[in-house]
Amino acid sequence: MEEPTPEFNFFTMFRDGFKSMTLGKTLWAIVIIKLIIMFLILRPFFFPDFLNSKFDNNQSKSDYVSEELVKSSTIDATVNK
């Protein structure tokens, strides 16, 4: 089996692949734009920081989360019987 040349590495392989793309560049641009919209614009509106707005310290946050997990697990256990 032939050894790869020293200038061959993954960076050059991807760089050359992206240079030769035509439709792929447009699709990657659409994917990146959608990710920016989802994480930078929609996330703050649909997923507000509930725990930081309701609780002051980490102990009260962890107590609330553990209580909610226990509640949901007991509800699931009674429903599945």
N, C-alpha and C positions, 0 to 999 in steps of 0.2 A: 504494500500500500504506500502511496506517495505521501511524503510529509508535506504539510501545508507550508507555503512560503511565509517568511517572517512578517511581511506586510499584511497578511491575511488575518483579520480578527473580526469579531462580531460587529464592532462599530462600523468598519468599512462595508461589511456585508449589508447592514441595515441602511447605511447612508446611500449606497449605490442602489439598493432596492427602492428607497423612497424617491430618489432622483428620477428613476425610470417610470414611476407611477404616473398615470393620467387620471383615471377615475378614482383611484385609491386616495389621492390627495384631497379630493373633494369630500369623500366619505369620512376621512380622518378629521377634516375640518368640521364637518357636521357633528361627529362624535364629541369633539372637544368643546364645541359651542354648547351642545346639550348638557355636557357635564358641568360646564361653568354655570349654565342656567339653573340646573338642579341644585348644586351645592352652594352657590353664592347668592342666588336670588330666592329660590323657593324654600330652601331649608329653614331660614329664620322665621318664615311665616307659618309653615305647617308643622314645624317641630320646635316650639319655643323651649327655652331652658326652664323646665318646670321645677326641678329640684332647687336650683339657685334662687328662683323667685319665691319659693315657699319656706325654705329652711336656711338657717344662718351658718350652721357648722356641719362638719362631715359626719359627726356622730348622729345627729338627728336625721340626716339624709340616709345614712345606712340603716337606721332603725326603721324608717318609713319603707324603704325598699324591701327589707327582710319581712316586715309585717305584710306587705302586699304580696310577696311571693308565697308566704305561708297561706294567706287567704285564698289565693288562686289555686294552690295545690290542694287545699282541702275541698274547695268547690269542685275541682276536677275529679277528685277521688269519690265524692258523693254522687256525681253525675254518672260516672262510669260503672257504678255498682249495678 
